[in-house]
Amino acid sequence: MFDDVHFDKRAIATAARVLKKANARYGSGEMERFNHAFRILSGRVELEPPPYPWQKPDFYVPGVPAKTWYGPDEIPQMSVVEAAYETIKRELLNILNHRSGFGMPTPINQGIVKTGAWEFFWVKDGCKKFEENWALCPETRRLIDSLPRVGESAIFSALQPGTHINPHCGVFNLRLTLHLPLIVPENCELRVAEETRGWEEGKCVVFNDSFVHESSNYSESSRYNLVFDIWHPDLSAAEIQVLEELLHLLDPPTPRHQATSSGGPSDEPTN
């Protein structure tokens, strides 16, 4: 994740080294999107705005197809995760019984909470280790590790009663976000761009988090989802390998989002 990475001279130099090796290994044709993105990052060519008014990543990589929502025909991981719903929910209940490992988000993420409280239980965050957490959800961790094209983070996400997460978006357009709803009371919603949907327990939702999105829980009980990143389905295996190498070098993979002023298409693009 680039969410907490500032593209200073060190970061740009690191990206240059990684791309130089990648071009030698895979060829410049395979790396063309990333090469073009680097030319934008280093100021050699003009920044290209996203084609959609609701798509507002801080750093936009041209040439990656975009839409808001995705289905199981495009994201095969959805059916695998849904098949494990009962196991994952049982482990969530075990976590809640211990009340161990849940905490408030980082200051960057917590800054987008309008009302209420948003809490995380980490399962994956780059290469960081969560031994105590993993002991409470071993099957969930195993599932995440076994899935192809999983990104840098996976959490149990808790929206407490009365919580409203302000409009925000992911910082780049190279990943999708998968939600497996586990405990969902009434009056809970997720809006992506102009469309608002609810959650149904056991049914995955996948959306492109480079589009402005917000969520809310106006019930009297907590909403719990398993949430993790998936690399964009248009990325090649070589692009994913290079991206992961770069992210691990740049680190630190914890904050995820940037807030937007109001979430509407009239806002100026944040990039």
HELIX and SHEET records of a PDB file:
HELIX    1   1 LYS A    9  TYR A   26  1                                  18    
HELIX    2   2 GLU A   32  LEU A   41  1                                  10    
HELIX    3   3 GLN A   77  ALA A   83  1                                   7    
HELIX    4   4 TYR A   85  HIS A   98  1                                  14    
HELIX    5   5 PRO A  107  GLN A  110  1                                   4    
HELIX    6   6 GLU A  131  LEU A  136  1                                   6    
HELIX    7   7 PRO A  138  SER A  146  1                                   9    
HELIX    8   8 ALA A  237  LEU A  250  1                                  14    
SHEET    1   A 7 TRP A  69  TYR A  70  0                                        
SHEET    2   A 7 VAL A 205  PHE A 207 -1                                        
SHEET    3   A 7 ARG A 175  ILE A 183 -1                                        
SHEET    4   A 7 ARG A 223  TRP A 231 -1                                        
SHEET    5   A 7 VAL A 150  LEU A 159 -1                                        
SHEET    6   A 7 TRP A 118  ASP A 125 -1                                        
SHEET    7   A 7 PHE A 102  GLY A 103 -1                                        
SHEET    1   B 5 VAL A 113  THR A 115  0                                        
SHEET    2   B 5 THR A 163  GLY A 170 -1                                        
SHEET    3   B 5 HIS A 213  ASN A 217 -1                                        
SHEET    4   B 5 CYS A 188  VAL A 192 -1                                        
SHEET    5   B 5 GLU A 195  ARG A 197 -1                                        
SHEET    1   C 3 VAL A 113  THR A 115  0                                        
SHEET    2   C 3 THR A 163  GLY A 170 -1                                        
SHEET    3   C 3 HIS A 257  ALA A 259 -1                                        
END                                                                             
